[in-house]
């Protein structure tokens, strides 16, 4: 008991020197009796093979933790790893705690097993496990909270018990959890996430035709019976294959040659997020990822048509096998060379045949060209074939030549004599020039263009109470 009191005194003095490293080297009995008792260690904590550490209060460790004490009890207290420099947990024996708080933005490395019997709170920083491997262990009945992309386990997580559990694993960029649910007996499972080329992803057993090549999880069963594997995808973190969601299955590698389907049906969206849960399986000790039992065929433009109606153009397009399309841009050209977007449509992405339509109410005289610009999730852009519509100009009132240079020449016969107002606007509707036009006799009328007109497309609108001329003008 004197030994324990002496150690408590040393740790108390260590807390008084906040800027000094004071290590605690325990070779005897260290007993923290209640939740009100707190031990602050501003340096390293070493718990030797002759030590007897029992924590029912709070232990704060600013630097490294070494444990060689065998058969350690988890107690009812909490361990806080809250250093400001990188910390390690090492030793020859598992360090056990009831509650755990990890709050170190520079990270914690497990060169030894660290076991939690109560609740693990992720406050800040990653936990890296060594390749030996060592494990972040969650005992039966334990849980965790606060994990996220910037605070989770990079490496191995072990879970014991028979309750559902979501493993807080990932890499240095993202948390990519996986879950075991509906366990048929108490067991012990080890899980690790892997970001990179999936092993032998081209070797598939019927009915699988696709296996995800971008990520996979390793699940090893130490003891236990059967469980179901629940996986999720997030296309914003890791690209998901171009597959139909209803065809998604959980794929399991047999450890030597083939990936096999172990069931499930995907739900969600291949463009964003989704999930799939396998059938009950008992064979583990290998890798798991996403598979598909059907291919997605390339997008197919079944038809793209334009029909001139009264005062507008009706455009229709039909798409087959629509998948992974961000949007369609309907584009128009008044000279067959320079195109501009007149409408945008979002895609349904249901891997079905989809139909779209749009009415172009802009004026049309002469010939107008249309095309589809197809923007895909892979940043790829494709274009459809061109469709053309024509509308004859009035024989009484029309623009003579187009494109134009410095002036617009209009032919008018005697039937349209009168005083007209006119505007010339850009394609955004901004009026660039306006004025009056007095047509007193049949012949050619000229509108001289101001110097503000850059090369491009403009809308000419000439009108009075009786007559109107609208025309898209191309300025050279």
C-alpha positions, 0 to 999 in steps of 0.5 A: 500500500505504501508503494501505491501511495508513493506512486500516486504522489509521484504522478501528482507532482508530475501534474504540477510541472506541465512543461516538463516530461515526467515518466511513470515507471510502475513496478508494483501496485498502482490502484486508482480506486474511484471515478473521482481519482485522476492520474496525469502523466506528462510523459511515458507510462511503463507498466512492467511485468511485476506491476499490478495496475488497476484503474477505476478512475482516470489515467491521462497519458501524454506520451507513450504507453508500454505494458508488460503486465499479464492478466490485466483487468479492464477495471471501470475507469478510463484511459485518455491518450491525449498527447500533442506529439505522435504516441505509441502503445507497445509492450508484450501484453494487452493493455486493457481499459474500460473506457478509452478516449483518443484525442491526438491529432498527430495520431496513435500507433498500436505496436501492441494490442489495446482492448476496450470493454466499455466505450471508445470515444474518437475525439481526434486523430487516427489510430494506426495498427502495426503490420505484425499485426496488432489490434484495436480490440472491442470486447463483447458488449463494447462500443465506440462513438465519434469516428469519422474520415479524420478519426478511425482505425487504419489497420486491424480491428478485432471484435468479440461477442455475438452482437452486430458491429460496424468496424470503424476502419479506413485508410488515411483519407476516408473511413470505410466501415463494414459490418457483421450482423445476425451472428449465430454464435459468439465469435471473434473476428478481425477486420482490415480495410484495403484501398488499392487493386483488388487481388485477382478481380478478373477471376470470377465464378458464375454468376458474377461478371464484375468485381470491384477493383478499387477497394476490399475488406479482409475479414478473418474469423478466429472463432465463431459460426455464421454472420452476414456481411453488410457493406456500403459504397460512397462514390464521393470517396472511392469510385464505384463501378458502373453497374446496375444497383439491383445487380450488386452482390457481396463478393467473397474471394475463396483465397486461391482462385475465384471471387464468388457471390454470397448474395444480397441485393444492392440499394441506393445509387451507383452515382452517390451512396448505397449498401448491400448485405450478404446471405449468412456465411460461415467461411471467412479468413479472406477478402470481401468486396462488391460484385455484379451479376450483370453488365451495364451496356454503353449508353445508346442514343436511340433517337434524336429528332427536331420538328418545326411546329407553329412558332417553335421547334419540338426536340425529342431524344430517347436514350437507352442503357442510361447510367452515369450521366450527369446532364444533357446540354441541348445546343443550337447553332445558327451557322452549323459551326458555332454552338451554344446551350439553350437547355440543360436536363438532368439524367435519371440514371436508372439504366433504362430507356429514357425519353426527354423533350424540349420546345425551342421558342426562339425565332427561326428563319433559314436553317438551324442546327441542334445537337446533344452534349452528354456529360458523364460522371467520369468527366467524359463528354460525348456529342450526338449527331446533328439534326436540322430544321428549316423555315422559309423566310417571308418573301415580303420582309427578310434579311438579305445576307447572313452572316453580316459585317458592318450592317444588316441589309433588309429587303421589304416590298410595298406591302410592309411600308411603315415606321418600325422600331428595332432592337438587336440583342445578344443571346442573353437578352441584353439589348446592344442596339435599338432605333427606328426604321422608316420604310417608305418604299419597296427595296433594301433598308440598311441598319448600320451596326455600332462598334460594340458588336463582337463576332457571334450570334445576335437577335434582330427584332423589327416590328410595328403594329402590323408586321414583325421580322425576327432573325438570328444574325451572325456577326463576322 
